[in-house]
Structure formats: structure tokens, C-alpha cells
Amino acid sequence: MATQSQGTILVLGGGLMGLAIAHGLARRGESVRVLSRRRSEAAGFVAAGMLAPHAEGLQGPLLALGQRSLEQIPAWVATIEADSGLHCGLHPCGIVVPFTSGTERDGYATAPWGLPLDRSGLEREVPGIGPAWKAGLLFDQDGQIDNRRELMRALEAACVARGVTFEEGSEVLELLTEPGNPDGVAGQGRARLTGVRLRRADGQEHGLACQRAVLACGAWSAHLLPQLPLFPVKGQMLSLQGPRQALGRVLFGPGTYLVPRQDGLLVVGATSEPEAGFSEGLTPAGQRQLQEGLAALLPEATHWPPMERWWGFRPCTPDEAPLLGTSPIQGLWLATGHHRNGVLLAAITVELLVGAIDNGWQRVEPELESFDWGRFEPTLS
Ligand SMILES: Cc1cc2nc3c(=O)[nH]c(=O)nc-3n(C[C@H](O)[C@H](O)[C@H](O)COP(=O)(O)OP(=O)(O)OC[C@H]3O[C@@H](n4cnc5c(N)ncnc54)[C@H](O)[C@@H]3O)c2cc1C
């Protein structure tokens, strides 16, 4: 097995979480190497970039995590912009959620955090909104970031500026472990990480020794650690070119949302297809669903010129909340399972994971306990 310099942390997966954590660790002075199978398949390049704990109607610990992340995003983005010299496209534009009745609006999980709107309020916030919508909630605190065109590129550049090394085209095939000490203190009975087996871009297989790694393979994470209850939820998207500032707020309808970038590009998302597994490509049914959702939300936008269509895979768990912190293997940390809120949760994921790795897991923040993989243990075979 090739020798890895002592102490280098391997980040498995170079998508949104992998890059964000690599950057955070490098800022703490750690030596970091990112192993990335395919940059372009990362959901980080697919997402709409909504920062929407309230518009998404999150609840319980996941809402609290999302709110904490939302607060931290400006400072997190500032570190990326300072290190990379590039903009991340953060736009705190507010999000409007439309409803067909006031009763429906008032029953929404996050209604207490929003400003109630009637039909005239909706027309003021979203000129041209479809006639079916009679009420709404304005979440002024929610927003968006241009992950696809700006954030991911800036994160990559920030990592490089901080000395992170990359192996693009390297697929991790297996986690290598040795038995733990069953007589040791709690947790030491678990197998211990000794390295990974990987296939490099030239097709050659190699072993790479390491004592510490972060699993950030997104929807594919359970391929390396089958104990994780993690599965892909496919999402299809499209974009249109609208007039600049035609839409000032994100419009988050049921099943379809519209995210206006500042140059007039309108991102339309997204299907949610757990039954599709990892099947790639667009489908007529998926694209039709987006067109119909668009027509119901903003009829005039159906005449705007189409730009792109794409798809990707959200990493989902049974409770739709992430897996953060320790894993069944000593030395391997989890940063995966962020489902439809990974962009929102990136800032808090970095803070919690990097803090825990940095202090050798001496202090575990209560937030991490809520998202420990062990919450699913009783149901695992
Ligand atoms: C359609 C859609 C819309 C979304 N919209 C939003 C939104 O508006 N707001 C929001 O907050 N979130 C959104 N998300 C969710 C967000 O994109 C994800 O939660 C987030 O990108 C997950 O980041 P990740 O790093 O875990 O996975 P990814 O970004 O998918 O990265 C995983 C990477 O791991 C690599 N990899 C996999 N297996 C291996 C291996 N064996 N070896 C080496 N590398 C490997 C892959 O090549 C990939 O590059 C959306 C997602 C989708 C699909």
C-alpha cells in the first residue's frame, strides 16, 4: 500500500459537502486530499440553490439546523470569496410560498416565521402570479445562492488556494479497516479505518493509507458503507431566460419552484423521483410536470426562451435529515444525506464537522447527536 503522509485527511467525494469540508479543514491548517469520481455528477452542480428552511416547511431539529446554517451563510460565503477571489452568488431575495386558501396558508408548518399575504399581497410580491393562488407566506429571511454557476467554482478555487490537493477521476472502491479493541472504552470496539482502495483516472487500482477520512459521496455514500440507510432521489430541472428583474423573489409552489437569478435566468425545479433510483437522463413526464408547474405559478414565463435541462440525485435518508458525525468505523466521519437542503446546510455542516474533527471528537455538539447515524441503528439488520 502506498504511504499517505501522516495526518492527511482524505475527503471522499468532491461534491458540495466534500469541497466545503475540505475548505474548512484546510483553513484550520489540516492537510487535505479530495478523491473525486466525477465532478459533473455532483448534486452541488444540479441544485436550485434555495436557502429555504422556512419555505420548505422544515420542522423540529432539522428546522433548527437549517435556521442556524442560514444565519452563518454570509460569514461562510465571505471566507470562500476571500480565499478564491470569486463571487458565490449569494442573494438574500426572500421566498414567497403561495396557497390556494388562507386556511391552507395558516396550517403551514413554518407559518409563524412568515408574513401572511392575501391575493393583493401576492400580486405585489410576485407580479404576474397565476390566478389559482389566493394567499401566501413571505419568508424574507430565506434566499438563494447560485451554486451551479458560482458557488461550486468558488469553493474549488478556495480549496486550491488553501492547499487542498485533488484527485479528479479517482473512484473510492472500498474502505479498508482493521478490528477495533472490544475491551477498550466506548466506541473503540468499532473497526478502525486504515485506508481506502481506489481506481484512478488511468484505470489502475491502488491502496491509499489514512487514519482519518470524511465520507461525502452524496447519494452514492451507501455504496461504500452499506449500513447507511441512504438512497437517491432523482430531480429534474430546467431553466429559461426571462427579462432582468421580472421576478424579485423565489416562488416556492407545491411540486414546482421558480428561482430567479439576478441576470434574469429562471431556474425551474424540481421533480422528486425516489422510484427512479440512479437512472440517468430526462423524462417526458418529468419535464411536463415542470412545464405545468411553471404555467400555474407564472403563466407569462411559459413564453420565455428555454436555456438548459438537467438532472441529479439527492442523497436521502428515511427521515430526510442528514447523517453527520461519527460512523460505524473509527476515523471515518459522515457528512452526507442532506437530501433537498444540502446547499442550505453546507455552512453548519462545515462548522460542526470541522469543529469535531479538530478537537478529536472530545466535545460533541448536541446538534450532531440529533443527526447521528445511530438513530437508525435499531432498524438496521
Ligand atoms: C434537483 C435538485 C435540486 C436541489 N435543490 C436544492 C436547493 O434548492 N437547496 C438546497 O439546499 N439543496 C438542494 N439540493 C440538494 C443538494 O444539492 C444536495 O443535498 C447536496 O449537493 C449534497 O451534497 P453532497 O456533497 O453530499 O453530494 P454531491 O454534491 O452529489 O457530491 C457527491 C460527489 O461524490 C462523488 N462520489 C460518489 N461516489 C464516489 C466514490 N466512490 N469515490 C469518489 N467520489 C465519489 C460524486 O462523483 C460526486 O461528485 C438539490 C438537489 C437536487 C438533485
The ligand as a Gaussian input file, in Angstrom:
#p B3LYP/6-31G(d) Opt

LIG

0 1
 C      -32.711000      18.679000      -8.388000
 C      -32.086000      19.106000      -7.088000
 C      -32.407000      20.340000      -6.560000
 C      -31.853000      20.725000      -5.327000
 N      -32.134000      21.972000      -4.856000
 C      -31.618000      22.362000      -3.658000
 C      -31.896000      23.646000      -3.149000
 O      -32.567000      24.459000      -3.786000
 N      -31.394000      23.975000      -1.926000
 C      -30.624000      23.115000      -1.206000
 O      -30.215000      23.452000      -0.082000
 N      -30.303000      21.884000      -1.684000
 C      -30.786000      21.491000      -2.888000
 N      -30.493000      20.259000      -3.385000
 C      -29.724000      19.326000      -2.558000
 C      -28.217000      19.486000      -2.655000
 O      -27.836000      19.641000      -3.989000
 C      -27.551000      18.245000      -2.051000
 O      -28.061000      17.981000      -0.754000
 C      -26.054000      18.428000      -1.936000
 O      -25.495000      18.805000      -3.182000
 C      -25.400000      17.149000      -1.458000
 O      -24.006000      17.367000      -1.449000
 P      -23.009000      16.127000      -1.395000
 O      -21.636000      16.654000      -1.438000
 O      -23.435000      15.227000      -0.293000
 O      -23.323000      15.317000      -2.755000
 P      -22.903000      15.695000      -4.232000
 O      -22.884000      17.177000      -4.422000
 O      -23.790000      14.883000      -5.119000
 O      -21.402000      15.174000      -4.362000
 C      -21.076000      13.820000      -4.238000
 C      -19.787000      13.585000      -5.024000
 O      -19.229000      12.346000      -4.579000
 C      -18.633000      11.741000      -5.686000
 N      -18.541000      10.300000      -5.439000
 C      -19.560000       9.417000      -5.297000
 N      -19.083000       8.187000      -5.065000
 C      -17.748000       8.285000      -5.066000
 C      -16.690000       7.350000      -4.871000
 N      -16.946000       6.063000      -4.623000
 N      -15.412000       7.787000      -4.932000
 C      -15.130000       9.104000      -5.162000
 N      -16.099000      10.040000      -5.347000
 C      -17.379000       9.625000      -5.300000
 C      -19.547000      12.047000      -6.872000
 O      -18.825000      11.945000      -8.084000
 C      -19.986000      13.479000      -6.537000
 O      -19.168000      14.400000      -7.225000
 C      -30.979000      19.857000      -4.637000
 C      -30.627000      18.628000      -5.207000
 C      -31.173000      18.256000      -6.427000
 C      -30.747000      16.944000      -7.040000

